[in-house]
Amino acid sequence: MSEIIWDLALIQKYNQSGPRYTSYPTALEFSESYTDDDFKAAAERYPNRPLSLYVHIPFCHKLCYFCACNKIITRHQHKVDIYLDYLEKEIKTRAPLFTNRTVTQIHWGGGTPTYLDEAQSERLMAMLRKYFNVSDDAEISIEMDPREIELDMLDHLRRIGFNRISMGIQDFNKEVQKLVNREQDEEFIFALMKRAKELGFTSTNIDLIYGLPKQNVESFMYTFERVIELNPDRMSVFNYAHLPSRFAAQIKIKGDMLPPPETKLAILQKTIEFLGDNGYKFIGMDHFAKPDDELAIAQQQGVLHRNFQGYTTQEECDLLGMGVSAISLLGDTYAQNHKELQQYYANVEEGGIALHKGLALSKDDCVRRDVIKALICNFKLEFDRLQAEYQIDFKQYFAEDLALLEPLAKDGLLEITENSIVVSPRGRLLIRNICLCFDVYSRQLAKRQQFSRII
């Protein structure tokens, strides 16, 4: 059976706003009433769980007009040293809560983590290893901007412990690059990927974006033909959400230059066909991987997971986020640091932490989170495990939700059996719509409008 059946009529019917479910509940529900005592209690709740570390590096050399990330544009390298001083204070405060934990995953995101020079990146990695118990076989990954890196920086990153890289390319078309202020050297990107493989990076990911100004099917297929030559292990193909009222940089992108909805759908259809023909499996949402990649294997085995960094193979792993705007997932709580750099500095200076808001999940939140995670990661949900874990009768507990699912089931997006929900190949592209039926926070139209469109 095909992984995906493309049904244009259904895609158009269900193409509405909705969350991406890197968490449930989403960050919109976080509250400033969440305290550091809540954070500490959450850290103590599951002391034997492995730990994943996320470090946010906000600095970028140039502004990409499409970007919706928390970033600071600067050419002043010394600002990183100041940031690392405060980051170390935060790390020293938080690390004692996790003395007995083993760190199995580290990820540097941004911004542009490769903004750091060799000495700065070595300093940060040494900090993490000093204050945390990092496993010898930990997954250690970094996001890269191929425009602002030297080839030998890859050698340095490998030497200090990185074994995975994610490279933001977005589009190889020169006109598109110019319109979003992200012009890059195509041949240098090939040199970077070649060097990464020579150095033994175990996983390479490429990020692309569809829906950017002046994109069309033909131009984006050129990008894919070049990307296939790069031969990455994974690919993320994101839908550009044009929300200039929320993200000031996007004001520089003229709305009349964006491809119309029918073109975006045609690009997506071609993307799925092209990647399938070239041996990539559809993992879910915007993600594709080779069949022998860890994500594809985990999904096949029914043990794929999802967090704020996207899909992951790390089962039952707490996530500690550090740095400005970073989000933590500890047991049954979420916590987020201050988003503004100066506020982050002020709070860390005062008390060693920068906690701004968070959420302690209720039992209902937890069971719904597990439902959504199972559907979005594995496209199926077995009722028995949830019934045993939460002491509920699934069909009785979710009677209203199952009623909301009925029209989607009639349209062939899923099948509801006596003991399970199975998403069909026709429904996989619309998994966010299916998850919405279990999301009590997103049933109000006003909240739905704050998210990007599902396709």
C-alpha positions as CSV (number, residue, x, y, z in Angstrom):
1,M,0.0,0.0,0.0
2,S,1.3,3.5,-0.9
3,E,2.5,5.6,2.1
4,I,0.4,8.5,0.8
5,I,-2.6,8.8,-1.5
6,W,-2.9,12.3,-3.0
7,D,-6.5,13.4,-2.9
8,L,-6.7,17.1,-4.0
9,A,-10.4,17.5,-3.2
10,L,-9.9,16.3,0.4
11,I,-6.7,18.4,0.8
12,Q,-8.5,21.5,-0.3
13,K,-11.5,20.7,1.9
14,Y,-9.5,20.3,5.0
15,N,-6.8,23.0,4.4
16,Q,-7.3,25.1,7.5
17,S,-5.2,26.6,10.2
18,G,-3.8,24.2,12.9
19,P,-0.9,23.6,15.2
20,R,2.1,21.5,14.4
21,Y,2.0,19.6,17.6
22,T,5.6,19.7,18.7
23,S,3.9,19.8,22.0
24,Y,0.4,19.3,23.4
25,P,-0.9,21.5,24.8
26,T,0.8,24.0,22.5
27,A,3.0,26.9,23.7
28,L,0.0,29.2,23.4
29,E,-1.3,27.7,26.6
30,F,1.8,28.4,28.7
31,S,1.2,30.7,31.7
32,E,3.4,33.0,33.8
33,S,1.8,31.4,36.9
34,Y,4.2,28.5,36.4
35,T,7.0,28.8,38.9
36,D,10.5,27.6,39.5
37,D,9.2,25.3,42.2
38,D,7.0,23.7,39.6
39,F,10.1,23.3,37.4
40,K,12.1,21.7,40.2
41,A,9.3,19.3,41.2
42,A,9.1,18.2,37.5
43,A,12.8,17.6,37.3
44,E,12.6,15.3,40.4
45,R,9.6,13.4,39.2
46,Y,11.3,11.0,36.8
47,P,14.9,10.8,38.1
48,N,15.9,7.8,36.0
49,R,14.8,9.2,32.6
50,P,17.6,10.0,30.1
51,L,18.0,13.7,29.4
52,S,18.2,15.6,26.1
53,L,19.8,19.1,26.1
54,Y,18.7,21.9,23.8
55,V,20.8,25.1,23.6
56,H,19.4,28.1,21.8
57,I,22.0,30.3,20.0
58,P,20.1,33.4,18.8
59,F,22.7,35.1,16.7
60,C,22.7,35.4,12.9
61,H,24.9,37.3,10.5
62,K,22.1,38.2,8.1
63,L,18.3,38.5,8.3
64,C,16.4,35.9,6.2
65,Y,13.1,37.5,5.4
66,F,11.0,34.3,5.8
67,C,12.3,33.5,9.3
68,A,10.0,33.0,12.2
69,C,12.7,32.0,14.7
70,N,13.9,33.9,17.7
71,K,17.1,35.5,16.4
72,I,19.4,38.5,16.8
73,I,21.1,40.0,13.7
74,T,24.7,41.2,14.5
75,R,28.2,41.2,13.2
76,H,29.7,41.7,16.6
77,Q,31.3,38.4,17.5
78,H,32.1,39.5,21.1
79,K,28.3,39.4,21.9
80,V,28.6,35.6,21.8
81,D,31.1,35.7,24.6
82,I,28.7,37.7,26.8
83,Y,25.9,35.3,25.9
84,L,28.1,32.3,26.9
85,D,28.8,33.9,30.2
86,Y,25.1,34.1,31.1
87,L,24.5,30.7,29.6
88,E,27.1,29.2,31.9
89,K,25.4,30.8,34.9
90,E,22.1,29.2,33.8
91,I,23.7,25.8,33.2
92,K,25.4,25.9,36.7
93,T,22.0,26.6,38.3
94,R,20.1,24.0,36.4
95,A,22.6,21.1,36.2
96,P,22.4,20.1,39.9
97,L,18.8,19.1,39.3
98,F,20.0,16.4,36.9
99,T,23.1,15.1,38.6
100,N,22.0,11.4,38.2
101,R,20.7,11.8,34.7
102,T,22.5,10.6,31.6
103,V,22.5,12.9,28.6
104,T,21.7,10.9,25.4
105,Q,21.1,13.8,23.1
106,I,22.4,17.4,22.6
107,H,21.1,19.8,20.0
108,W,22.2,23.4,19.2
109,G,19.5,25.4,17.4
110,G,19.0,29.0,16.6
111,G,19.4,31.5,15.2
112,T,22.6,30.2,13.7
113,P,24.6,28.0,16.0
114,T,27.6,28.0,13.6
115,Y,27.8,31.7,14.2
116,L,30.1,30.7,17.1
117,D,33.8,30.6,16.2
118,E,36.0,27.6,17.1
119,A,36.9,28.8,20.5
120,Q,33.3,29.8,21.4
121,S,31.9,26.4,20.2
122,E,34.6,24.5,22.1
123,R,33.9,26.5,25.2
124,L,30.1,25.8,25.1
125,M,30.7,22.1,24.4
126,A,33.1,21.9,27.3
127,M,30.5,23.6,29.6
128,L,27.9,21.0,28.7
129,R,30.3,18.1,29.4
130,K,31.6,19.6,32.6
131,Y,28.2,20.1,34.2
132,F,26.2,17.1,32.7
133,N,26.9,13.4,32.4
134,V,27.0,13.1,28.6
135,S,26.9,9.6,27.3
136,D,29.8,8.5,25.1
137,D,27.3,7.6,22.3
138,A,25.1,10.6,22.6
139,E,23.4,12.0,19.5
140,I,25.0,15.5,19.2
141,S,23.6,17.7,16.4
142,I,23.9,21.3,15.2
143,E,22.0,23.5,12.7
144,M,24.2,25.0,10.1
145,D,24.0,28.0,7.7
146,P,26.1,27.2,4.7
147,R,26.6,30.9,3.9
148,E,28.6,31.7,7.0
149,I,30.9,28.8,7.6
150,E,34.4,27.7,6.5
151,L,34.9,24.1,5.3
152,D,37.4,23.3,8.1
153,M,34.8,24.3,10.7
154,L,33.3,20.9,10.0
155,D,36.5,19.3,11.1
156,H,36.4,21.3,14.3
157,L,32.7,20.4,15.0
158,R,33.4,16.7,14.5
159,R,36.4,16.9,16.8
160,I,34.5,18.4,19.7
161,G,31.8,15.7,19.4
162,F,29.1,16.6,16.9
163,N,28.0,13.6,14.9
164,R,24.9,15.0,13.1
165,I,24.3,18.1,11.1
166,S,21.2,19.9,9.7
167,M,21.7,22.4,6.9
168,G,19.2,25.1,5.9
169,I,19.2,25.4,2.1
170,Q,15.5,26.4,1.6
171,D,15.9,26.8,-2.2
172,F,18.6,26.6,-4.9
173,N,16.9,29.1,-7.2
174,K,18.9,32.3,-7.4
175,E,15.9,34.6,-7.8
176,V,14.1,33.1,-4.8
177,Q,17.3,33.4,-2.7
178,K,17.6,37.1,-3.5
179,L,14.0,37.8,-2.7
180,V,14.3,36.2,0.8
181,N,17.9,37.6,1.4
182,R,19.5,34.2,1.5
183,E,21.9,34.0,-1.4
184,Q,24.3,31.1,-1.2
185,D,27.0,29.3,-3.1
186,E,25.6,26.1,-4.5
187,E,29.0,24.4,-5.1
188,F,30.2,25.2,-1.6
189,I,27.2,23.4,-0.2
190,F,28.2,20.3,-2.1
191,A,31.7,20.7,-0.8
192,L,30.3,20.9,2.8
193,M,28.2,17.7,2.4
194,K,31.1,15.8,0.8
195,R,33.3,16.8,3.7
196,A,30.7,15.9,6.3
197,K,30.5,12.4,4.9
198,E,34.3,12.1,4.8
199,L,34.4,13.1,8.5
200,G,31.9,10.4,9.5
201,F,28.8,12.5,10.5
202,T,26.3,9.8,11.0
203,S,23.2,11.7,9.9
204,T,22.7,14.7,7.6
205,N,19.5,16.6,7.2
206,I,18.5,19.3,4.6
207,D,15.8,21.9,5.2
208,L,13.8,23.2,2.3
209,I,10.8,25.6,2.2
210,Y,8.0,25.7,-0.3
211,G,5.7,28.7,-0.8
212,L,8.5,31.3,-1.0
213,P,8.2,34.3,-3.5
214,K,8.5,33.4,-7.2
215,Q,8.7,29.7,-6.5
216,N,7.0,27.4,-9.0
217,V,6.9,23.7,-9.7
218,E,9.7,23.7,-12.2
219,S,12.1,25.8,-10.1
220,F,11.5,23.8,-7.0
221,M,12.1,20.5,-8.9
222,Y,15.5,21.9,-9.9
223,T,16.2,22.4,-6.2
224,F,15.2,18.8,-5.5
225,E,17.3,17.4,-8.3
226,R,20.3,19.1,-6.8
227,V,19.4,18.0,-3.3
228,I,19.1,14.4,-4.4
229,E,22.7,14.7,-5.6
230,L,23.6,15.8,-2.1
231,N,22.2,12.5,-0.9
232,P,21.1,13.5,2.7
233,D,19.8,11.0,5.1
234,R,16.8,13.1,6.0
235,M,14.9,16.0,4.5
236,S,12.5,18.5,6.0
237,V,10.2,20.3,3.5
238,F,8.4,23.1,5.3
239,N,5.4,25.1,4.2
240,Y,6.1,28.8,4.4
241,A,3.6,30.6,6.6
242,H,3.3,34.3,5.6
243,L,2.4,36.0,8.9
244,P,4.0,39.5,8.7
245,S,1.8,40.8,11.5
246,R,3.6,38.4,13.8
247,F,7.1,38.2,12.2
248,A,8.4,41.7,11.2
249,A,11.0,40.4,8.8
250,Q,8.3,38.9,6.6
251,I,7.0,42.4,5.8
252,K,9.9,42.5,3.3
253,I,8.3,39.7,1.3
254,K,5.6,41.1,-1.0
255,G,2.4,39.1,-0.8
256,D,1.8,39.3,-4.6
257,M,5.1,37.5,-5.2
258,L,4.0,34.4,-3.3
259,P,2.8,31.4,-5.2
260,P,-1.0,30.9,-5.1
261,P,-2.4,28.0,-3.1
262,E,-2.9,25.8,-6.2
263,T,0.8,26.2,-7.0
264,K,1.9,25.4,-3.5
265,L,-0.3,22.2,-3.6
266,A,1.3,21.3,-6.9
267,I,4.7,21.8,-5.5
268,L,3.9,19.6,-2.5
269,Q,2.4,16.9,-4.7
270,K,5.5,16.8,-6.9
271,T,7.7,16.8,-3.8
272,I,6.0,13.7,-2.4
273,E,6.2,11.9,-5.7
274,F,9.8,12.9,-6.4
275,L,11.1,11.9,-3.0
276,G,9.2,8.6,-3.0
277,D,10.6,7.8,-6.5
278,N,14.1,8.5,-5.1
279,G,13.8,6.2,-2.1
280,Y,12.7,8.5,0.7
281,K,9.9,7.5,3.1
282,F,7.3,9.9,4.3
283,I,7.8,10.1,8.1
284,G,5.0,12.6,8.7
285,M,4.1,16.3,8.5
286,D,7.1,17.8,6.5
287,H,9.7,15.1,7.1
288,F,11.2,12.4,4.9
289,A,14.0,9.9,5.5
290,K,15.8,7.0,3.8
291,P,14.4,3.6,4.8
292,D,17.6,2.7,6.8
293,D,17.5,6.0,8.7
294,E,16.8,5.8,12.4
295,L,13.5,7.8,12.1
296,A,12.2,5.4,9.5
297,I,13.2,2.4,11.5
298,A,11.7,3.8,14.7
299,Q,8.4,4.5,12.9
300,Q,8.3,1.0,11.4
301,Q,8.8,-0.4,15.0
302,G,6.1,2.0,16.4
303,V,8.5,3.8,18.7
304,L,8.9,7.2,17.0
305,H,8.5,10.3,19.2
306,R,8.1,14.0,18.7
307,N,9.1,17.1,20.6
308,F,10.0,20.7,20.1
309,Q,12.9,19.7,17.7
310,G,10.5,17.6,15.6
311,Y,10.6,13.8,15.2
312,T,13.1,11.9,17.4
313,T,14.0,8.3,18.3
314,Q,14.5,9.3,22.0
315,E,11.9,7.4,24.0
316,E,10.7,8.7,27.3
317,C,13.4,11.3,27.4
318,D,13.1,14.6,29.3
319,L,14.2,17.7,27.5
320,L,16.1,20.6,29.2
321,G,16.2,23.8,27.1
322,M,18.8,26.5,27.9
323,G,19.4,29.9,26.5
324,V,17.0,32.7,25.5
325,S,13.5,31.5,24.5
326,A,14.4,27.8,25.0
327,I,11.6,25.4,26.0
328,S,12.0,22.4,28.4
329,L,9.8,19.3,28.6
330,L,10.2,17.7,32.0
331,G,7.8,14.9,32.8
332,D,4.4,16.3,32.6
333,T,5.3,20.0,32.4
334,Y,6.6,22.5,29.9
335,A,8.7,25.5,30.7
336,Q,10.0,28.4,28.6
337,N,12.7,30.9,29.1
338,H,12.3,34.6,28.4
339,K,12.3,35.4,24.7
340,E,13.9,38.9,25.0
341,L,17.7,38.8,25.4
342,Q,18.1,41.6,27.9
343,Q,15.3,40.2,30.0
344,Y,17.0,36.8,29.8
345,Y,20.3,38.4,31.0
346,A,18.6,40.3,33.8
347,N,16.9,37.2,35.2
348,V,20.0,35.0,35.0
349,E,22.0,37.7,36.7
350,E,19.5,37.9,39.5
351,G,18.8,34.3,40.2
352,G,20.7,32.1,37.7
353,I,17.5,31.2,35.8
354,A,15.4,32.8,33.1
355,L,12.1,31.0,33.5
356,H,9.2,33.0,32.0
357,K,6.2,30.7,31.7
358,G,5.2,27.1,31.5
359,L,2.4,24.6,32.0
360,A,1.8,21.7,34.4
361,L,-0.3,19.2,32.5
362,S,-3.5,17.8,33.9
363,K,-4.4,14.1,33.5
364,D,-6.6,15.0,30.6
365,D,-3.7,16.9,29.0
366,C,-1.5,13.9,29.4
367,V,-3.8,11.4,27.9
368,R,-4.6,13.7,24.9
369,R,-0.9,14.3,24.4
370,D,-0.3,10.6,24.2
371,V,-3.2,10.2,21.7
372,I,-1.9,13.0,19.5
373,K,1.7,11.7,19.7
374,A,0.8,8.2,18.7
375,L,-1.2,9.4,15.7
376,I,1.3,12.0,14.5
377,C,4.3,9.7,14.9
378,N,2.9,6.3,13.9
379,F,-0.4,6.9,12.1
380,K,-2.2,4.5,14.4
381,L,-3.5,4.3,18.0
382,E,-4.2,1.2,20.0
383,F,-6.7,1.9,22.8
384,D,-5.6,-0.9,25.1
385,R,-2.4,0.8,26.3
386,L,-4.0,4.1,27.1
387,Q,-7.0,2.4,28.8
388,A,-4.6,0.5,31.1
389,E,-2.3,3.4,31.8
390,Y,-5.0,6.0,32.5
391,Q,-7.8,3.7,33.8
392,I,-10.3,5.0,31.2
393,D,-12.7,3.5,28.7
394,F,-11.4,5.1,25.6
395,K,-14.6,5.3,23.6
396,Q,-16.5,6.6,26.5
397,Y,-13.8,9.1,27.5
398,F,-13.4,10.4,24.0
399,A,-17.0,10.2,22.9
400,E,-17.1,13.8,21.7
401,D,-13.8,13.5,20.0
402,L,-14.7,10.4,18.1
403,A,-17.9,12.1,17.0
404,L,-15.7,14.9,15.5
405,L,-13.7,12.2,13.8
406,E,-16.7,10.6,12.1
407,P,-16.8,13.0,9.1
408,L,-13.1,12.5,8.5
409,A,-13.6,8.7,8.7
410,K,-16.4,8.9,6.2
411,D,-14.1,10.8,3.9
412,G,-11.6,7.9,4.1
413,L,-8.9,9.7,6.2
414,L,-8.9,7.0,8.9
415,E,-10.6,3.9,10.2
416,I,-12.1,3.6,13.7
417,T,-12.2,0.0,14.8
418,E,-13.3,-1.5,18.1
419,N,-9.8,-1.2,19.5
420,S,-7.9,1.3,17.4
421,I,-7.7,4.2,15.1
422,V,-5.7,3.7,11.9
423,V,-4.8,6.6,9.6
424,S,-5.1,5.7,5.9
425,P,-2.7,6.7,3.2
426,R,-5.3,9.3,2.1
427,G,-5.2,10.8,5.6
428,R,-1.5,11.0,6.3
429,L,-1.0,14.4,4.8
430,L,-4.0,15.6,6.9
431,I,-2.8,14.2,10.2
432,R,-3.0,17.6,11.9
433,N,-6.7,17.8,11.1
434,I,-7.1,14.3,12.7
435,C,-5.2,15.4,15.8
436,L,-7.3,18.6,16.0
437,C,-10.3,16.5,16.9
438,F,-8.6,15.5,20.2
439,D,-7.3,19.0,20.9
440,V,-9.7,20.7,23.4
441,Y,-7.6,24.0,23.2
442,S,-7.9,24.4,19.5
443,R,-11.6,24.0,18.9
444,Q,-12.2,27.7,19.0
445,L,-11.7,29.3,15.5
446,A,-10.0,32.3,17.0
447,K,-7.2,30.2,18.3
448,R,-6.8,28.2,15.1
449,Q,-6.2,31.4,13.1
450,Q,-2.9,31.9,15.0
451,F,-1.3,28.9,13.4
452,S,0.1,28.2,10.0
453,R,-2.1,26.5,7.4
454,I,-1.9,22.7,7.5
455,I,-0.8,22.4,3.9
